[in-house]
Amino acid sequence: MVPPVELESTARIARDLIRFETVNWGGGKSEGETEAAQYVEAELQRLGLAPRLFDAAPRRTSLVARVPGRDRDRPALVVHGHLDVVPAVAADWTVDPFGGEIRDGLLWGRGAVDMKDMDAMILTALGDLLEGGEQPARDLVIAYFADEENGGVYGSHYLVDEHPELFAGASEAISEVGGYSIDLDGRRAYLLQTGEKALVWIRLIAHGAAAHGSRVIHDNAIVKLALAVAAIGQEQWPLRLTPTTTDLLTRLKAILGSAEDTAPDALIEATGTAAGFLRATVRVTSNPTVLTAGYKHNVIPDRAEALVDLRPFAGQEDEVLDRIRELIGPDIDLEIVHHDIGLELPFEGPLVDKMVAALGRHDPGAPVLPYLMSGGTDNKALAKLGIAGYGFAPLQLGPGLDFPAMFHGVDERVPLEALAFGRRVLADFLRDC
């Protein structure tokens, strides 16, 4: 009998974390975050650290640990991840979404890229330093948050509001969705996340007359809601370039040899699968995501609701909400369920230089480019404490993997080699950060 191949420890830990079904259903309903936090707690204790657990509500567990650095006079760096994931419908997947299956050199499962890969990389990169008798360049605040997939209400925002002392002395942070590679016409480059759009989650409510399904009813709540949802989903938002996206497009033109007057949309499409993220960085997005109405086939309901995910640019929230109200008309009620800020930081400075240098040491000559992420991270909460947050979860990916499609998609997976690469780059960065 051939013995099983031993997994590199980053892949093993990521696999273990995937097997905790830390599903966040929103609205305070979740599963498994406490068990996953206890697993991470044990790993950090094994490294000689003293993590603390915090519950914003029963079984909504986050944890934080501080790692002493070589220069304790410097501001600390927050290195953070989240332990929750969005739901997965098992029937739609090729594999068990919570099985942590290894197949074709990849780790499959919900959270493989969002973001239990980075959760594991933090642990193993930190272990490489501490078990080797080294220290990071400065103090690190290691945080694993609950509830990121619901805006951090029971996670990062709770800790920032109720326990700000945990982040005392910290000035910068790194977390997910940056530092990954893209293919630019056969040349590898890396996207470093220096900003993220704002977040506004809204609920639309339509009212009408309850009646028998056989009647002629013109005051139908579902019809009203459907028209409003269609208008929002079909809205063509105008092009909007921020300093980050302007910088990115300029750099892409140089790398791809594009003409100076190449349109932004054409330039983004030339990035291949990376366009899956980049399309949403130059326009507002307004996506209906949940519909709720009715309870019986032959009953016209008197109420229908829809949830819509709005991603404006920082400071544009009121303008976008005004347009949404125009689209839905006066008969639809609009409620704001959750609102969080947008962020945009310069692609310069000592921390950026060190992230770029760490990637360069492990992939010499590959350009590193700034980008504005269309989604959001727990860096939004940390910004309330004046902490500048970047996305740096380094992964070297092959051109055949549609990385943007993995986020909240079906058959989420990450190459094992990419996990090992990320561990090496992150450890190198923490030595020098």
C-alpha positions as CSV (number, residue, x, y, z in Angstrom):
1,M,0.0,0.0,0.0
2,V,1.4,3.4,-1.0
3,P,1.4,5.8,2.0
4,P,-0.5,9.1,1.4
5,V,1.5,12.1,0.4
6,E,2.0,14.5,3.3
7,L,0.4,17.8,2.6
8,E,2.5,21.0,3.0
9,S,1.2,22.6,6.2
10,T,-0.5,25.6,4.6
11,A,-2.6,23.3,2.5
12,R,-3.3,21.1,5.5
13,I,-4.4,24.0,7.7
14,A,-6.5,25.5,4.9
15,R,-8.1,22.1,4.3
16,D,-8.9,21.7,8.0
17,L,-10.5,25.2,8.1
18,I,-12.6,24.4,5.1
19,R,-14.0,21.4,6.9
20,F,-15.4,23.7,9.6
21,E,-18.8,24.8,8.0
22,T,-18.5,28.4,9.1
23,V,-21.5,29.5,7.0
24,N,-22.7,33.0,7.4
25,W,-26.4,33.3,6.5
26,G,-26.5,37.0,7.4
27,G,-28.8,38.7,9.8
28,G,-26.9,37.3,12.8
29,K,-27.3,33.6,11.7
30,S,-24.2,31.6,11.3
31,E,-22.5,28.3,12.0
32,G,-19.1,27.0,13.1
33,E,-17.2,30.2,13.7
34,T,-16.4,29.3,17.3
35,E,-15.0,25.9,16.4
36,A,-12.8,27.4,13.7
37,A,-11.6,30.1,16.0
38,Q,-10.7,27.5,18.6
39,Y,-8.7,25.6,16.0
40,V,-6.8,28.8,15.1
41,E,-6.3,29.5,18.8
42,A,-4.6,26.2,19.3
43,E,-2.3,26.8,16.3
44,L,-1.3,30.2,17.7
45,Q,-0.8,28.8,21.2
46,R,1.5,26.1,19.7
47,L,3.6,29.0,18.4
48,G,3.9,30.4,21.9
49,L,1.3,33.1,21.6
50,A,-1.6,34.0,23.9
51,P,-4.6,34.6,21.7
52,R,-7.8,36.0,23.2
53,L,-11.3,35.0,22.1
54,F,-14.2,37.5,21.8
55,D,-17.9,36.7,21.2
56,A,-19.9,39.6,19.9
57,A,-23.0,37.4,20.3
58,P,-23.3,33.7,21.3
59,R,-21.0,31.6,19.0
60,R,-19.9,34.6,16.9
61,T,-16.2,34.3,17.8
62,S,-13.2,36.3,16.8
63,L,-9.7,36.1,18.2
64,V,-6.7,38.4,18.4
65,A,-3.1,37.8,19.4
66,R,-0.1,40.2,19.5
67,V,3.4,39.1,18.3
68,P,6.3,41.2,19.5
69,G,8.5,42.5,16.8
70,R,12.2,43.4,16.6
71,D,11.5,47.1,16.8
72,R,8.7,47.7,19.3
73,D,8.9,51.5,18.9
74,R,7.5,51.3,15.4
75,P,3.7,51.3,14.9
76,A,2.2,47.8,14.8
77,L,0.9,46.0,11.6
78,V,-2.5,44.3,11.7
79,V,-2.5,41.0,9.8
80,H,-6.1,39.8,9.6
81,G,-8.4,37.3,8.0
82,H,-12.0,36.2,8.5
83,L,-13.2,32.7,9.3
84,D,-16.8,32.8,7.9
85,V,-17.9,31.9,4.4
86,V,-20.9,32.4,2.3
87,P,-23.3,29.4,1.9
88,A,-22.7,26.7,-0.7
89,V,-25.4,24.6,-2.4
90,A,-23.8,21.1,-2.4
91,A,-25.9,19.9,-5.4
92,D,-24.2,22.6,-7.6
93,W,-20.7,21.6,-6.8
94,T,-18.4,18.9,-8.3
95,V,-17.2,18.1,-4.8
96,D,-18.4,18.4,-1.2
97,P,-18.0,22.1,-0.6
98,F,-17.0,21.4,3.0
99,G,-14.9,18.3,2.3
100,G,-11.6,20.0,1.8
101,E,-10.8,17.7,-1.1
102,I,-7.5,17.6,-2.9
103,R,-7.9,17.0,-6.6
104,D,-5.7,17.8,-9.6
105,G,-3.2,19.7,-7.5
106,L,-5.8,22.0,-6.1
107,L,-7.6,22.4,-2.8
108,W,-11.4,22.5,-3.3
109,G,-14.0,23.9,-1.0
110,R,-15.9,26.9,0.2
111,G,-13.4,29.3,1.6
112,A,-10.5,28.0,-0.5
113,V,-9.9,31.5,-1.8
114,D,-12.2,33.6,0.4
115,M,-10.4,33.4,2.6
116,K,-9.2,30.3,4.4
117,D,-6.2,30.2,2.1
118,M,-4.9,33.4,3.6
119,D,-5.9,32.3,7.1
120,A,-3.7,29.3,6.7
121,M,-0.8,31.3,5.1
122,I,-0.8,33.7,8.1
123,L,-0.3,30.8,10.5
124,T,2.4,29.0,8.5
125,A,4.3,32.2,7.6
126,L,4.2,33.2,11.2
127,G,5.3,29.7,12.2
128,D,8.3,29.9,9.8
129,L,9.5,33.0,11.7
130,L,8.8,32.0,15.3
131,E,9.8,28.4,15.1
132,G,13.0,29.5,13.5
133,G,13.8,31.8,16.4
134,E,13.0,34.9,14.4
135,Q,10.7,37.9,15.0
136,P,8.8,40.0,12.6
137,A,10.2,43.5,11.9
138,R,7.6,45.1,14.1
139,D,4.7,44.2,16.4
140,L,2.0,42.3,14.6
141,V,-1.6,42.2,15.7
142,I,-2.9,38.9,14.4
143,A,-6.7,38.9,14.0
144,Y,-9.3,36.4,12.8
145,F,-12.7,37.9,12.5
146,A,-16.2,36.5,12.5
147,D,-19.0,37.9,10.3
148,E,-17.0,39.5,7.5
149,E,-19.5,38.2,4.9
150,N,-22.2,40.2,6.7
151,G,-20.2,43.4,6.9
152,G,-18.4,42.6,10.1
153,V,-21.2,43.6,12.4
154,Y,-20.4,40.7,14.8
155,G,-16.7,40.7,14.0
156,S,-14.3,43.5,13.0
157,H,-16.8,46.4,13.7
158,Y,-17.6,44.9,17.1
159,L,-14.0,44.6,18.1
160,V,-13.0,48.0,16.8
161,D,-16.0,49.6,18.6
162,E,-15.9,47.7,21.9
163,H,-12.2,46.7,22.2
164,P,-10.1,49.3,20.4
165,E,-7.2,48.7,22.8
166,L,-6.5,45.4,20.9
167,F,-5.3,47.5,18.0
168,A,-3.4,50.1,20.1
169,G,-0.3,51.5,18.3
170,A,-1.3,49.9,14.9
171,S,-1.1,52.2,11.8
172,E,-1.4,49.7,8.9
173,A,-3.0,46.4,8.0
174,I,-3.0,43.7,5.4
175,S,-5.6,41.2,4.5
176,E,-7.3,39.5,1.5
177,V,-7.8,40.0,-2.2
178,G,-4.5,41.4,-3.3
179,G,-1.0,40.2,-4.2
180,Y,-2.4,37.6,-6.6
181,S,-1.0,37.1,-10.1
182,I,-2.8,37.7,-13.4
183,D,-1.8,36.9,-17.0
184,L,-1.2,39.8,-19.3
185,D,-0.8,38.3,-22.8
186,G,1.6,35.7,-21.5
187,R,3.3,37.9,-19.0
188,R,2.7,37.4,-15.3
189,A,1.9,40.5,-13.1
190,Y,0.5,41.0,-9.6
191,L,-2.4,43.1,-8.4
192,L,-1.9,44.8,-5.1
193,Q,-5.2,46.0,-3.5
194,T,-4.8,49.7,-2.4
195,G,-8.5,50.4,-2.1
196,E,-12.1,49.2,-2.1
197,K,-15.4,50.5,-3.1
198,A,-18.1,51.6,-0.6
199,L,-20.9,49.1,0.4
200,V,-24.6,49.9,0.6
201,W,-27.0,47.0,1.1
202,I,-30.6,48.0,0.6
203,R,-34.0,46.4,1.0
204,L,-36.9,47.2,-1.4
205,I,-40.4,46.7,-0.2
206,A,-43.5,46.7,-2.5
207,H,-47.1,46.7,-1.1
208,G,-50.2,45.7,-2.9
209,A,-53.6,44.1,-2.5
210,A,-53.9,40.6,-1.2
211,A,-56.3,38.6,-3.3
212,H,-57.2,35.3,-4.9
213,G,-54.8,34.4,-7.7
214,S,-57.6,34.1,-10.3
215,R,-58.7,37.8,-10.0
216,V,-57.7,40.8,-12.1
217,I,-55.5,42.8,-9.8
218,H,-53.5,45.8,-11.0
219,D,-52.1,46.5,-7.5
220,N,-49.8,43.4,-7.4
221,A,-46.8,43.8,-5.1
222,I,-44.8,41.3,-7.0
223,V,-45.3,43.0,-10.3
224,K,-44.3,46.4,-8.8
225,L,-41.2,44.9,-7.2
226,A,-40.2,43.0,-10.4
227,L,-40.3,46.3,-12.4
228,A,-38.1,48.0,-9.8
229,V,-35.6,45.1,-9.6
230,A,-35.4,45.0,-13.4
231,A,-34.7,48.7,-13.6
232,I,-31.9,48.5,-11.1
233,G,-30.4,45.4,-12.6
234,Q,-30.4,46.9,-16.1
235,E,-29.0,50.4,-15.1
236,Q,-26.0,51.3,-17.2
237,W,-23.8,53.2,-14.7
238,P,-21.3,55.6,-16.3
239,L,-17.5,55.1,-16.4
240,R,-15.7,56.6,-13.4
241,L,-12.0,56.5,-12.9
242,T,-10.4,57.1,-9.5
243,P,-6.7,57.8,-9.0
244,T,-6.1,54.1,-8.4
245,T,-7.8,52.9,-11.6
246,T,-6.2,55.7,-13.6
247,D,-2.8,54.6,-12.4
248,L,-3.6,50.9,-13.1
249,L,-4.8,51.6,-16.7
250,T,-1.7,53.7,-17.4
251,R,0.5,50.8,-16.3
252,L,-1.5,48.2,-18.2
253,K,-1.1,50.2,-21.4
254,A,2.7,50.2,-21.0
255,I,2.8,46.4,-20.3
256,L,0.4,45.4,-23.1
257,G,1.8,47.9,-25.6
258,S,-1.7,49.5,-26.1
259,A,-2.3,52.7,-27.8
260,E,-2.5,55.8,-25.6
261,D,-6.2,56.3,-26.6
262,T,-7.2,52.7,-25.9
263,A,-10.6,52.9,-24.1
264,P,-10.6,51.7,-20.5
265,D,-13.2,49.0,-21.1
266,A,-11.1,47.6,-24.0
267,L,-8.0,47.7,-21.9
268,I,-9.7,45.9,-19.0
269,E,-10.9,43.1,-21.4
270,A,-7.3,42.6,-22.5
271,T,-6.5,41.4,-19.0
272,G,-8.2,38.1,-19.5
273,T,-9.8,36.5,-16.5
274,A,-8.7,39.4,-14.3
275,A,-11.4,41.5,-16.1
276,G,-13.8,39.6,-13.9
277,F,-12.7,41.8,-11.0
278,L,-11.6,44.9,-12.9
279,R,-14.8,45.6,-14.8
280,A,-16.5,46.5,-11.5
281,T,-13.7,48.9,-10.5
282,V,-14.6,51.5,-13.1
283,R,-18.4,51.6,-12.6
284,V,-21.0,51.4,-9.8
285,T,-22.6,48.0,-9.5
286,S,-26.2,47.4,-8.5
287,N,-27.1,43.8,-8.2
288,P,-30.4,42.4,-7.0
289,T,-29.5,39.3,-4.9
290,V,-32.6,38.0,-3.0
291,L,-36.3,38.0,-3.7
292,T,-39.0,37.2,-1.1
293,A,-42.7,37.2,-1.7
294,G,-45.8,35.0,-1.4
295,Y,-46.8,31.9,0.4
296,K,-49.3,30.0,-1.8
297,H,-49.7,29.5,-5.6
298,N,-53.3,30.9,-5.7
299,V,-52.8,33.8,-3.3
300,I,-51.6,37.2,-4.5
301,P,-49.4,38.5,-1.6
302,D,-49.7,42.1,-0.3
303,R,-46.0,42.4,0.2
304,A,-42.8,41.6,-1.8
305,E,-39.2,42.3,-0.9
306,A,-35.9,42.4,-2.6
307,L,-32.3,42.8,-1.4
308,V,-29.9,44.7,-3.6
309,D,-26.1,44.9,-3.3
310,L,-24.9,48.4,-4.2
311,R,-21.2,49.2,-4.6
312,P,-20.6,52.9,-5.1
313,F,-17.3,54.7,-5.0
314,A,-16.2,56.3,-1.8
315,G,-18.3,59.4,-1.2
316,Q,-20.8,58.6,-3.9
317,E,-23.3,56.8,-1.8
318,D,-26.0,59.5,-1.6
319,E,-25.7,60.2,-5.3
320,V,-26.2,56.5,-6.1
321,L,-29.1,56.1,-3.7
322,D,-30.8,59.1,-5.3
323,R,-30.6,57.4,-8.6
324,I,-32.0,54.2,-7.2
325,R,-35.0,56.1,-5.8
326,E,-35.6,57.5,-9.3
327,L,-35.5,54.1,-10.8
328,I,-37.8,52.4,-8.4
329,G,-40.4,55.2,-8.2
330,P,-42.4,56.5,-5.2
331,D,-44.4,53.3,-4.6
332,I,-41.4,51.2,-3.5
333,D,-40.0,51.7,0.0
334,L,-36.3,51.7,0.4
335,E,-34.4,50.7,3.6
336,I,-30.7,50.7,4.1
337,V,-29.7,47.4,5.7
338,H,-25.9,48.0,6.0
339,H,-23.6,50.8,4.9
340,D,-19.8,50.9,5.0
341,I,-17.2,53.2,3.7
342,G,-15.0,53.0,0.7
343,L,-11.2,53.3,0.9
344,E,-8.4,54.4,-1.4
345,L,-4.8,54.6,-0.5
346,P,-1.7,55.6,-2.5
347,F,0.4,53.1,-4.3
348,E,3.5,54.3,-2.5
349,G,5.3,54.4,0.8
350,P,7.4,52.0,2.9
351,L,4.7,49.3,3.4
352,V,3.8,49.2,-0.3
353,D,7.6,49.1,-1.2
354,K,8.0,46.1,1.1
355,M,5.1,44.2,-0.3
356,V,6.3,44.8,-3.8
357,A,9.9,43.8,-2.8
358,A,8.7,40.6,-1.3
359,L,6.9,39.6,-4.4
360,G,9.9,40.6,-6.5
361,R,12.2,38.4,-4.5
362,H,10.1,35.3,-5.3
363,D,9.1,36.2,-8.8
364,P,11.8,38.5,-10.2
365,G,10.8,40.9,-12.9
366,A,7.0,40.5,-12.5
367,P,5.4,43.9,-12.3
368,V,3.1,44.8,-9.4
369,L,0.1,47.0,-10.1
370,P,-2.4,48.8,-7.9
371,Y,-6.1,48.1,-8.1
372,L,-9.3,49.2,-6.5
373,M,-11.3,46.2,-5.3
374,S,-15.0,46.1,-6.2
375,G,-15.9,44.2,-2.9
376,G,-15.0,45.0,0.7
377,T,-12.9,43.7,3.5
378,D,-12.6,44.1,7.3
379,N,-10.1,46.9,6.5
380,K,-13.3,49.2,6.5
381,A,-13.7,48.6,10.2
382,L,-10.1,49.2,11.0
383,A,-10.2,52.5,9.1
384,K,-12.3,53.9,12.0
385,L,-9.1,53.7,14.1
386,G,-7.0,55.4,11.4
387,I,-5.5,52.1,10.3
388,A,-4.6,52.1,6.6
389,G,-5.5,48.7,5.1
390,Y,-4.2,47.0,2.0
391,G,-5.0,43.6,0.3
392,F,-1.9,41.4,0.3
393,A,-2.6,37.7,0.2
394,P,0.1,36.6,-2.3
395,L,-0.8,33.8,-4.7
396,Q,1.0,32.8,-7.9
397,L,-1.7,31.4,-10.2
398,G,-1.6,29.8,-13.6
399,P,-3.4,31.5,-16.6
400,G,-6.0,28.8,-16.8
401,L,-7.7,29.5,-13.4
402,D,-10.5,32.0,-13.4
403,F,-9.6,33.4,-10.0
404,P,-12.3,36.1,-9.8
405,A,-15.0,33.4,-10.5
406,M,-13.9,31.5,-7.4
407,F,-15.2,34.2,-5.0
408,H,-18.6,33.2,-3.8
409,G,-18.8,30.9,-6.9
410,V,-19.2,27.2,-7.4
411,D,-16.3,24.8,-7.2
412,E,-14.1,27.3,-5.3
413,R,-10.5,26.0,-5.4
414,V,-6.8,27.1,-5.1
415,P,-3.6,25.5,-6.4
416,L,-1.5,23.8,-3.7
417,E,1.6,25.4,-5.2
418,A,0.0,28.8,-4.9
419,L,-0.5,28.3,-1.1
420,A,3.1,27.3,-0.7
421,F,4.2,30.4,-2.7
422,G,2.0,32.7,-0.6
423,R,3.5,31.3,2.6
424,R,7.0,32.0,1.4
425,V,6.2,35.5,0.2
426,L,4.3,36.4,3.4
427,A,7.0,35.1,5.7
428,D,9.6,37.1,3.8
429,F,7.4,40.2,4.0
430,L,6.8,39.8,7.8
431,R,10.6,39.6,8.4
432,D,10.9,43.0,6.6
433,C,7.6,44.7,7.2
